[in-house]
Amino acid sequence: MNDEVINQQYCKLGISPTVYAFGKKIEEKLEKRFKTIDSVAEYNQMKVIHAMQERKVSAECLNQFTSGYGYNDLGRDTLEEVYAECFCGEAALVRPQITCGTHALALALMSNLRPGDELLSPVGKPYDTLEEVIGIRPSKGSLAEYGITYRQVDLINDRDFDFDGIRQAVNERTKLVTIQRSKGYAARPSFSVDQIGELISFIKSIKPDVICMVDNCYGEFVEEKEPLEVGADLMVGSLIKNLGGGLAPIGGYLVGKKECIENAAFRLTSPGLGKEVGASLGVIQSFYQGLFQAPTVVAGALKGAVFAANIYEKLGFSVVPDSTESRHDIIQAVTFGSPEGVIAFCQGIQAAAPVDSYVTPEPWDMPGYDAPVIMAAGAFVQGSSIELSADGPIKPPYAVYFQGGLTWYHAKLGILMSLQKLVDAGIVKEENII
């Protein structure tokens, strides 16, 4: 199709010819990167199909609707076998009753730790919403209230594992180690699966029986391998991020060692009941289909992240990862150094949305955070950050975190719209877009 015709469609959406031309010039240089992303997606697509075939997914699995207790839910039980097969785990827990990623993490921690145990983070401070779960910030029902202590070892220069510090921190009470793969609201890079494997190997050389849990949110299907393949005992995430493929309306998952999963199931439901109860309530088809689509959806989000890094680095902003670094999650951080930059960026992402595009996002005091947060997400599923979305705390260094896009083309529009809003606000000068 003639490029001028496509340009006209972008103009209808509010993208100026100058911004469109700038984006096109950047995109043309990314052909090789995009081909690599597509190759990983193809590999992971085959992995998912193989797991579904091995576990004999049938039409009955998709059509079953259970309510009440949810006994003998074939679709639910088979899906959990598919997750275990796909991610090299002994067992899995994949449920709509797990409301979000934080809930999945809290479930994993509270079910596998006991009073007197110690939780260790060898990668510095965890994501903001986990602080209240642990008790770093006091909250009702936290691990601290149950006599579970917490210790962390900060990264060296916000990048490298402090192996000496970790060796000193591991002690007889260390029961579980939590490794956050993605950066959260931090300036550090996200960790590759190989880096996580190196860290786990080191920790297990000190204490072989320690449980190593990986918060895998935003990282699934970004690489060919997943954390369980490099020694993790448990990996945890949300279904309204990567693995839901944009179709799961709610839910979270845990995959790993059978004992860890059983502990989590008894905590999610009740001692004596565990995985036997928990109705799927008609969402099971979206869970299957979302997992099936996830590799290609993640590929689109990755292309958007790489595009954003190249756009904003070219304009002189600090980006993490930078324009050439390998990717280990779908998140792209851009530091603007001012609240106005963060706000304009998020308003651009919102303006590109298929849902609520007319809404203007503003910072607000969101539960679980220690500063006002602005969030942009005109999503089909509320809070779904595999869909085009951006957010950031309104505090120094004033960085925004972009992720998602169910298709590459929507991610591309979102980035161009964010740039357009920055130009309109005078934060980026149009004459600098060359």
Secondary structure by P-SEA (a helix, b strand, c coil): ccaaaaaaaaaaacccaaaaaaaaaaaaaaaaaaaaaaaaaaaaaaaaaaaaaaacccccccccccccccccaaaaaaaaaaaaaaacccbbbbccccccaaaaaaaaaaaaccccbbbbbccccccccccccccccccccccccccbbbbbbbcccccccaaaaaaaaccccccbbbbbcccccccbbbbcaaaaaaaaaaaaaacccbbbbbcccccccccccccccccccccccccccccccccccccccccccaaaaaaaaaaaccccccccccccccaaaaaaaaaaaaaaaaaaaaaaaaaaaaaaaaacccccccccccccccbbbbbcccaaaaaaaaaaaaaaccccccbbbbbccccccccbbbbbbbcccccccccccccccccccbbbbbbbbccaaaaaaaaaaaaaaaaaaccccccccc
